[in-house]
Structure formats: C-alpha cells, structure tokens
Amino acid sequence: MSSSASAQSASAQSSGDKKSVHVVLVHGAWADGSSWSKVIALLQAQGIDAIAVQLPLTTLAGDVATVKRAIALQDGPVLLAGHSYGGAVITEAGNDPKVVGLVYVAAFAPDAGESVGSVSKPYPPAPLGAELRPDAEGFLSITPKGFAEDFAQDLPAKEVQVLWATQGPTNAAVFGTPISTAAWKTKPSWFVVADKDRAIPPELEKAEAERLKATTITLPASHLVMISQPKEVADLIEKATKSVAKR
C-alpha cells in the first residue's frame, strides 16, 4: 500500500467511517434469485449493494451453506432478507458474525428446534398446499392453478405464467428440518406481512413478527409481495440498512 493510500485509510478509520452494509437476498421455495429483480433495481438506484443467491432447494443445510458463501464474499457487514422458506434459511445463516440484521418478507421465522412445518401446524392449512405436486424424488412443484390463485394472484397473468414456468422444484424434506440456532434472538429484525397471502397464513406472519419484536409493515399483497409491491419492500430494506449502519 502506498503512503498516500495508507494515510487515506488511517484518516477513514480515525474519522469513524463505517463500511457500507451489503444486502444479500434469499428467495423461497419454487423460485430463484430473479424473484428479487425489481427490489434489487430499486436498492441499486439508492446506492445499496444488493445481490441475490441461487438456492439449490435440496436441503436446509445446503441452502444455508449457499447463503454463507455469499456472506463470505462481502467486504463489510451484511443485512439478510429472506422470502417465504428463505426466512428459515436466513434464521440459520444469520448467525454468521458478519450479519447485522434480518428482514423477513412474507416469510417463516422458526425458533431453535422448530421447522417450517412445525410453526405452521397451529394454523389452518394455506390454500396453496392443495396445489403442490410431488415427483418421484420427493420434490414439490406448484400447479398452474396454484400459481394463479394462491401464489401470485395479484400479478398479471403473463407474469404469472413465466414465474410458473421458471419455478424451482423444492425438496419436501426442507420443510421438516429444524433450526439449530435462531439468529433473530440476537439480531434486529424487520418483517413484511402480506395480508392476502395464500401460501403462508397471514396470522402466522403477524405472530412471528410480534415474537421477533420486528419493525413491521403490512401490505395488501399476495405471497409474492416483493414482486407485486417491490417499492414498499425495497423501502423497508433500505430503512433496515440505515438502522444497522448506525449501530
């Protein structure tokens, strides 16, 4: 490092400058990283570094490992945002010391020893469940009817068709795998409740948000709220980055 670069580094450290917060976005079941495309564009327009992972959707451990690899590549503190099943993934991956906050978007947020399946049991079955179809290997997919009526009912039909065609079949076993340590116990959380959700009971989302003591917004949206109302979701993530940057 040159003397001038060293001086600049020392000056930044002495003035208390902090590295920018990086946002890592984690998709849910039957999706991929492109489900965050609209939110990413809005965050980037605000100068926020945001990337989306591509989960294999085969095991919870494998999905957590994928997120941790993305965290390791960031050169500063990380805010994780997870949609749907991705909420369970960030609950586990968020224990990484670089993670400074968690944003749950129409998501599951289990505690230690809980799974996506177990936290859902006290609530009436979500309508989407009747439209899941397993293959011979135990991977579930959503029917066209399920996508149109229960997963993305507030999106244009042409967009729904593309989302259905590009869905990521998901190993049913991931929904029964328990969390070992819940990161939200020690890190600040934010929550987007989708009150028209037909994939996760909105009552469950509200109960989770209360249990997490999360800063919460409620939107009149389907399960794919980050696609149907990306600005509102991006605004909450932006607020979260500003909040953790001050800590």
C-alpha positions as CSV (number, residue, x, y, z in Angstrom):
1,M,0.0,0.0,0.0
2,S,1.3,3.5,-0.9
3,S,1.9,6.1,1.7
4,S,-1.0,8.2,0.4
5,A,-3.3,5.2,0.4
6,S,-2.2,4.4,4.0
7,A,-2.9,7.9,5.0
8,Q,-6.3,7.8,3.5
9,S,-7.1,4.5,5.3
10,A,-5.9,5.9,8.6
11,S,-7.9,9.0,8.1
12,A,-11.1,7.0,7.4
13,Q,-10.5,4.9,10.5
14,S,-9.8,7.9,12.7
15,S,-13.0,9.7,11.5
16,G,-15.1,6.7,12.4
17,D,-16.2,5.8,8.9
18,K,-18.0,2.5,8.6
19,K,-18.1,0.1,5.6
20,S,-21.4,0.1,3.7
21,V,-24.0,-2.5,4.6
22,H,-24.4,-5.2,1.9
23,V,-27.8,-6.7,1.3
24,V,-28.0,-10.5,0.5
25,L,-31.4,-11.5,-0.8
26,V,-32.6,-15.1,-0.3
27,H,-35.5,-16.5,-2.3
28,G,-38.0,-19.0,-1.1
29,A,-39.3,-22.3,-2.4
30,W,-40.5,-22.6,-6.1
31,A,-38.4,-19.6,-7.0
32,D,-34.9,-18.4,-7.8
33,G,-32.9,-15.2,-7.3
34,S,-34.7,-13.4,-10.1
35,S,-37.7,-13.1,-7.8
36,W,-35.8,-10.2,-6.2
37,S,-35.1,-8.4,-9.5
38,K,-37.5,-5.5,-9.0
39,V,-36.3,-4.9,-5.5
40,I,-32.6,-5.1,-6.5
41,A,-33.1,-2.4,-9.1
42,L,-34.7,-0.1,-6.6
43,L,-32.0,-0.8,-4.0
44,Q,-29.2,-0.2,-6.5
45,A,-30.8,3.1,-7.5
46,Q,-30.3,4.2,-3.9
47,G,-26.7,3.2,-4.0
48,I,-27.2,0.0,-1.9
49,D,-25.1,-3.1,-2.8
50,A,-27.6,-5.9,-3.2
51,I,-27.2,-9.4,-4.5
52,A,-29.5,-12.5,-4.7
53,V,-28.4,-16.0,-4.1
54,Q,-29.5,-19.1,-6.0
55,L,-30.6,-21.8,-3.5
56,P,-30.4,-25.5,-4.6
57,L,-33.6,-26.2,-2.6
58,T,-32.5,-29.7,-1.8
59,T,-31.6,-29.5,1.9
60,L,-31.8,-26.7,4.5
61,A,-28.1,-27.3,5.3
62,G,-27.2,-26.9,1.6
63,D,-29.3,-23.7,1.3
64,V,-27.7,-22.2,4.4
65,A,-24.2,-23.0,3.1
66,T,-25.1,-21.2,-0.2
67,V,-26.0,-18.1,1.7
68,K,-22.9,-18.3,3.9
69,R,-20.7,-18.4,0.8
70,A,-22.4,-15.2,-0.4
71,I,-21.9,-13.6,3.0
72,A,-18.2,-14.5,2.9
73,L,-17.7,-12.7,-0.4
74,Q,-19.0,-9.4,1.1
75,D,-16.3,-6.9,2.3
76,G,-18.4,-5.5,5.2
77,P,-21.5,-6.0,7.3
78,V,-24.4,-7.9,5.8
79,L,-28.2,-7.5,6.0
80,L,-30.0,-10.7,5.1
81,A,-33.5,-10.6,3.6
82,G,-35.5,-13.8,3.1
83,H,-38.8,-14.5,1.4
84,S,-41.0,-17.4,2.4
85,Y,-38.9,-20.6,3.1
86,G,-35.9,-18.2,2.7
87,G,-36.9,-16.8,6.1
88,A,-35.9,-20.2,7.7
89,V,-32.6,-20.1,5.7
90,I,-31.7,-16.6,7.0
91,T,-32.7,-17.6,10.5
92,E,-29.9,-20.2,10.5
93,A,-27.4,-18.4,8.2
94,G,-27.9,-15.2,10.1
95,N,-25.7,-16.5,12.9
96,D,-22.7,-15.6,10.8
97,P,-20.8,-12.8,12.6
98,K,-20.9,-10.6,9.6
99,V,-24.7,-10.5,9.6
100,V,-26.1,-7.4,11.4
101,G,-29.8,-7.7,10.7
102,L,-32.6,-9.8,9.2
103,V,-35.5,-8.8,7.0
104,Y,-38.4,-11.3,6.7
105,V,-40.7,-10.9,3.7
106,A,-43.9,-12.9,3.9
107,A,-41.6,-15.5,5.5
108,F,-41.2,-18.2,8.0
109,A,-39.1,-17.4,11.1
110,P,-38.7,-20.5,13.2
111,D,-37.1,-20.7,16.6
112,A,-34.4,-23.3,17.5
113,G,-35.9,-26.7,17.3
114,E,-38.7,-25.5,15.1
115,S,-39.2,-26.1,11.3
116,V,-41.3,-24.5,8.6
117,G,-43.7,-27.4,9.1
118,S,-44.0,-27.2,12.8
119,V,-44.6,-23.5,13.1
120,S,-47.4,-23.9,10.5
121,K,-49.3,-26.6,12.4
122,P,-51.3,-24.4,14.7
123,Y,-52.9,-22.6,11.8
124,P,-55.4,-23.7,9.1
125,P,-53.7,-25.1,6.0
126,A,-52.8,-22.5,3.5
127,P,-54.8,-22.9,0.2
128,L,-51.5,-23.3,-1.8
129,G,-50.9,-26.7,-0.1
130,A,-53.7,-28.4,-2.2
131,E,-51.9,-27.3,-5.4
132,L,-48.5,-28.9,-4.7
133,R,-47.5,-32.0,-6.7
134,P,-44.6,-34.3,-5.8
135,D,-42.3,-36.0,-8.3
136,A,-40.7,-39.5,-7.8
137,E,-37.8,-38.0,-5.9
138,G,-39.9,-36.1,-3.4
139,F,-39.6,-32.6,-5.0
140,L,-42.7,-30.5,-4.9
141,S,-43.9,-28.2,-7.7
142,I,-46.9,-25.8,-7.9
143,T,-49.7,-26.4,-10.4
144,P,-50.6,-23.5,-12.8
145,K,-53.8,-23.1,-10.9
146,G,-51.9,-22.8,-7.6
147,F,-49.6,-20.1,-9.1
148,A,-52.5,-18.1,-10.5
149,E,-54.9,-18.3,-7.5
150,D,-52.7,-18.9,-4.4
151,F,-49.1,-17.8,-5.0
152,A,-49.2,-14.8,-7.3
153,Q,-52.9,-13.8,-7.6
154,D,-52.2,-10.1,-7.7
155,L,-49.8,-10.3,-10.7
156,P,-50.6,-10.0,-14.4
157,A,-51.4,-13.4,-16.0
158,K,-48.4,-13.2,-18.4
159,E,-46.0,-12.6,-15.5
160,V,-47.6,-15.5,-13.5
161,Q,-47.1,-17.8,-16.5
162,V,-43.4,-17.1,-16.6
163,L,-43.0,-17.5,-12.9
164,W,-44.7,-20.8,-13.0
165,A,-42.5,-22.0,-15.9
166,T,-39.3,-21.0,-14.1
167,Q,-40.2,-22.2,-10.6
168,G,-37.6,-24.2,-8.7
169,P,-38.9,-27.6,-7.6
170,T,-38.3,-28.0,-3.9
171,N,-37.4,-31.0,-1.8
172,A,-40.3,-31.5,0.7
173,A,-37.7,-32.5,3.3
174,V,-36.6,-28.9,3.8
175,F,-39.9,-28.0,5.4
176,G,-39.4,-30.5,8.2
177,T,-35.8,-29.7,9.0
178,P,-35.5,-27.9,12.4
179,I,-33.4,-24.7,13.0
180,S,-30.4,-25.2,15.3
181,T,-29.9,-21.6,16.4
182,A,-32.3,-18.7,15.6
183,A,-30.3,-15.6,14.6
184,W,-33.3,-13.3,15.3
185,K,-32.8,-13.9,19.0
186,T,-29.7,-11.7,19.0
187,K,-30.0,-9.5,15.9
188,P,-32.5,-6.9,14.9
189,S,-35.4,-7.9,12.6
190,W,-37.8,-6.3,10.1
191,F,-40.9,-8.0,8.7
192,V,-43.2,-7.6,5.8
193,V,-46.6,-9.2,6.4
194,A,-48.6,-10.0,3.2
195,D,-52.2,-9.9,4.4
196,K,-53.6,-11.5,1.2
197,D,-51.1,-14.4,1.4
198,R,-52.5,-17.8,0.5
199,A,-49.2,-19.7,0.8
200,I,-48.4,-18.8,4.4
201,P,-51.3,-17.8,6.8
202,P,-51.1,-14.1,7.4
203,E,-51.9,-14.8,11.0
204,L,-48.7,-16.8,11.3
205,E,-46.7,-14.0,9.7
206,K,-48.2,-11.5,12.2
207,A,-47.5,-13.8,15.1
208,E,-43.9,-14.3,14.0
209,A,-43.3,-10.5,13.6
210,E,-44.6,-10.0,17.1
211,R,-42.4,-12.8,18.5
212,L,-39.4,-11.3,16.8
213,K,-40.3,-7.8,18.1
214,A,-39.6,-6.9,14.4
215,T,-40.2,-3.5,12.9
216,T,-43.2,-4.5,10.7
217,I,-45.2,-3.3,7.8
218,T,-48.4,-4.9,6.5
219,L,-49.2,-4.8,2.8
220,P,-52.4,-5.9,0.9
221,A,-50.5,-8.4,-1.3
222,S,-50.1,-12.0,-2.3
223,H,-47.3,-14.2,-1.2
224,L,-45.0,-12.7,-3.9
225,V,-45.2,-9.3,-2.3
226,M,-41.6,-8.4,-3.4
227,I,-42.8,-8.7,-7.0
228,S,-46.2,-7.1,-6.7
229,Q,-45.2,-4.3,-4.3
230,P,-41.4,-4.0,-4.8
231,K,-41.1,-0.3,-3.8
232,E,-42.6,-0.9,-0.4
233,V,-40.4,-3.9,0.2
234,A,-37.3,-2.1,-1.0
235,D,-38.1,0.9,1.2
236,L,-38.2,-1.3,4.3
237,I,-34.9,-2.9,3.4
238,E,-33.4,0.5,2.8
239,K,-34.6,1.6,6.2
240,A,-33.1,-1.5,7.8
241,T,-29.7,-0.9,6.2
242,K,-29.7,2.7,7.6
243,S,-30.7,1.4,11.0
244,V,-27.9,-1.2,11.3
245,A,-25.3,1.1,9.8
246,K,-25.8,3.4,12.9
247,R,-25.2,0.6,15.4
